[in-house]
Amino acid sequence: MPPDNDKQSKTERASSYKLRRSREQGQVAKSQDLSATVTFIVTCVMIAVYAPKIFNELNLVFKQIFFDYDLNNFNDVVFQRITTFFFRELAVTMIPICSVAWLIAFVVSTAQVGFHFSTKPLEPNFDKINPIKGFERLFSLRGVINTTLSVVKMVIIAAVACSVVMNPNNSMVLMHLGDLNFIIKKSADIIWELTMKTSFTLLALSIIDYSYQKWQYLEDQKMTKHEVKEEHKEQEGNPTVKSKIRSIQREAARKRGLKEIIKDADVIVTNPFHIAVAIKYDREHGTTAPLVVAKGARLLALRIREMAKEANVEIIVNIPLARALYKQCKVGYEISPELYVAVAEVLAIVFRKRDKKRKRFGL
């Protein structure tokens, strides 16, 4: 039974298995502000570009209303027809802009988390409507941080907005109150400047928010050492079962001839004359590390090398590694942990050569 402090202290990075399970449950690192801000900027730009066309379309709509409907005998039926006609034409005009805005929101969300669909967040969760839980979230450390960040965002946006409004060049509109065209043009410029500056300020803040959300997500997904051990057992299988499997494999190996064992090996490590150790790495059958399937010294080592040459098994000369494997490792057992790196380097060489041969002969 692990100690309580081990259960409570999440010090280990989340495994890919846990991240995948969290993703399936709809838990991903995502900034809603980033999607909303980019969508807003694109929508504003499109409205600015298509503003003349939109005004022309609305102008035609109003003209058609005045010419086609009897406004002198205005009643509920006429009002319903005018409203239906107006909103139908407005929808047709705005559909391209709304479609692009939806597409941009989808692209930005997908860019953050990849294409992912989960119904888990839609499932009823009474904790979300529990007032006690709500107060706990509100006054928790994370709630205080989120509230502080929201206040900081509002202060920054307000400062940017004030800098635009209080700009001497923009305040000139007060000096030309009699010039309607100047007021309209200057007001449009101020609105556009205000929209763009606040939008790009929001964009910068949203990028920071996304980085924070990603960091917070990885922090939340961290695991205790106990959870790592339990997950390892779940993925690799019960140690008792694994031990039984290895016993069966060793028994089967004893019943097979040495020649067949060498034929199935991945590499023979030699020193190069007095010692030979046969290594096999077969993760698909329950092994998490390479196995020593045969080893020998002097005449037996010579016999192992001859069998390896006949079976076209790679022979690698590595004097320190061969001696360490012969002394520290038993036949039918996994290699010692301190030899993992050295054996991995040897196997990498063997597998690269094997891949080159396969490509050369089109296998």
ChimeraX attribute file (.defattr): number of C-alpha atoms within 10 A of each C-alpha:
attribute: neighborCount
match mode: 1-to-1
recipient: residues
	/A:1	4
	/A:2	9
	/A:3	8
	/A:4	9
	/A:5	9
	/A:6	14
	/A:7	14
	/A:8	12
	/A:9	13
	/A:10	18
	/A:11	13
	/A:12	15
	/A:13	16
	/A:14	19
	/A:15	15
	/A:16	9
	/A:17	12
	/A:18	16
	/A:19	17
	/A:20	14
	/A:21	12
	/A:22	13
	/A:23	17
	/A:24	15
	/A:25	14
	/A:26	16
	/A:27	17
	/A:28	19
	/A:29	18
	/A:30	21
	/A:31	21
	/A:32	15
	/A:33	16
	/A:34	23
	/A:35	22
	/A:36	18
	/A:37	22
	/A:38	20
	/A:39	21
	/A:40	18
	/A:41	19
	/A:42	16
	/A:43	19
	/A:44	18
	/A:45	15
	/A:46	16
	/A:47	15
	/A:48	12
	/A:49	11
	/A:50	13
	/A:51	12
	/A:52	11
	/A:53	12
	/A:54	16
	/A:55	12
	/A:56	10
	/A:57	16
	/A:58	16
	/A:59	12
	/A:60	12
	/A:61	18
	/A:62	13
	/A:63	11
	/A:64	14
	/A:65	17
	/A:66	11
	/A:67	10
	/A:68	10
	/A:69	14
	/A:70	11
	/A:71	13
	/A:72	6
	/A:73	7
	/A:74	10
	/A:75	10
	/A:76	8
	/A:77	9
	/A:78	14
	/A:79	13
	/A:80	11
	/A:81	12
	/A:82	20
	/A:83	13
	/A:84	12
	/A:85	15
	/A:86	16
	/A:87	12
	/A:88	12
	/A:89	16
	/A:90	15
	/A:91	12
	/A:92	11
	/A:93	17
	/A:94	13
	/A:95	12
	/A:96	12
	/A:97	18
	/A:98	15
	/A:99	12
	/A:100	15
	/A:101	21
	/A:102	13
	/A:103	13
	/A:104	19
	/A:105	21
	/A:106	14
	/A:107	15
	/A:108	19
	/A:109	19
	/A:110	14
	/A:111	12
	/A:112	16
	/A:113	14
	/A:114	11
	/A:115	10
	/A:116	11
	/A:117	10
	/A:118	11
	/A:119	9
	/A:120	13
	/A:121	10
	/A:122	8
	/A:123	7
	/A:124	9
	/A:125	10
	/A:126	9
	/A:127	10
	/A:128	11
	/A:129	10
	/A:130	11
	/A:131	11
	/A:132	11
	/A:133	12
	/A:134	13
	/A:135	11
	/A:136	12
	/A:137	14
	/A:138	15
	/A:139	12
	/A:140	12
	/A:141	11
	/A:142	12
	/A:143	14
	/A:144	13
	/A:145	13
	/A:146	13
	/A:147	14
	/A:148	12
	/A:149	14
	/A:150	12
	/A:151	12
	/A:152	13
	/A:153	16
	/A:154	13
	/A:155	12
	/A:156	16
	/A:157	18
	/A:158	13
	/A:159	13
	/A:160	15
	/A:161	17
	/A:162	12
	/A:163	13
	/A:164	20
	/A:165	16
	/A:166	10
	/A:167	12
	/A:168	10
	/A:169	11
	/A:170	15
	/A:171	14
	/A:172	12
	/A:173	18
	/A:174	9
	/A:175	9
	/A:176	12
	/A:177	11
	/A:178	10
	/A:179	10
	/A:180	10
	/A:181	11
	/A:182	13
	/A:183	17
	/A:184	12
	/A:185	12
	/A:186	17
	/A:187	14
	/A:188	12
	/A:189	13
	/A:190	19
	/A:191	14
	/A:192	15
	/A:193	16
	/A:194	17
	/A:195	18
	/A:196	15
	/A:197	17
	/A:198	21
	/A:199	18
	/A:200	14
	/A:201	16
	/A:202	23
	/A:203	20
	/A:204	14
	/A:205	20
	/A:206	21
	/A:207	15
	/A:208	14
	/A:209	19
	/A:210	20
	/A:211	15
	/A:212	15
	/A:213	17
	/A:214	17
	/A:215	12
	/A:216	13
	/A:217	16
	/A:218	15
	/A:219	15
	/A:220	12
	/A:221	17
	/A:222	19
	/A:223	22
	/A:224	19
	/A:225	18
	/A:226	19
	/A:227	17
	/A:228	17
	/A:229	12
	/A:230	13
	/A:231	16
	/A:232	14
	/A:233	12
	/A:234	10
	/A:235	10
	/A:236	13
	/A:237	12
	/A:238	12
	/A:239	10
	/A:240	9
	/A:241	11
	/A:242	15
	/A:243	12
	/A:244	11
	/A:245	15
	/A:246	18
	/A:247	14
	/A:248	12
	/A:249	15
	/A:250	16
	/A:251	12
	/A:252	11
	/A:253	17
	/A:254	14
	/A:255	9
	/A:256	11
	/A:257	10
	/A:258	15
	/A:259	15
	/A:260	12
	/A:261	19
	/A:262	28
	/A:263	18
	/A:264	15
	/A:265	22
	/A:266	22
	/A:267	25
	/A:268	28
	/A:269	26
	/A:270	29
	/A:271	17
	/A:272	16
	/A:273	14
	/A:274	16
	/A:275	24
	/A:276	30
	/A:277	29
	/A:278	31
	/A:279	27
	/A:280	22
	/A:281	19
	/A:282	14
	/A:283	11
	/A:284	7
	/A:285	11
	/A:286	14
	/A:287	17
	/A:288	12
	/A:289	18
	/A:290	20
	/A:291	22
	/A:292	22
	/A:293	24
	/A:294	23
	/A:295	23
	/A:296	19
	/A:297	16
	/A:298	12
	/A:299	12
	/A:300	15
	/A:301	23
	/A:302	18
	/A:303	15
	/A:304	26
	/A:305	26
	/A:306	15
	/A:307	18
	/A:308	23
	/A:309	14
	/A:310	11
	/A:311	15
	/A:312	13
	/A:313	20
	/A:314	20
	/A:315	19
	/A:316	19
	/A:317	15
	/A:318	15
	/A:319	16
	/A:320	12
	/A:321	18
	/A:322	23
	/A:323	17
	/A:324	14
	/A:325	24
	/A:326	21
	/A:327	9
	/A:328	10
	/A:329	17
	/A:330	16
	/A:331	20
	/A:332	19
	/A:333	17
	/A:334	20
	/A:335	20
	/A:336	16
	/A:337	8
	/A:338	9
	/A:339	14
	/A:340	13
	/A:341	10
	/A:342	12
	/A:343	21
	/A:344	14
	/A:345	10
	/A:346	17
	/A:347	20
	/A:348	11
	/A:349	14
	/A:350	17
	/A:351	14
	/A:352	11
	/A:353	12
	/A:354	14
	/A:355	11
	/A:356	11
	/A:357	12
	/A:358	11
	/A:359	9
	/A:360	9
	/A:361	7
	/A:362	7
	/A:363	7
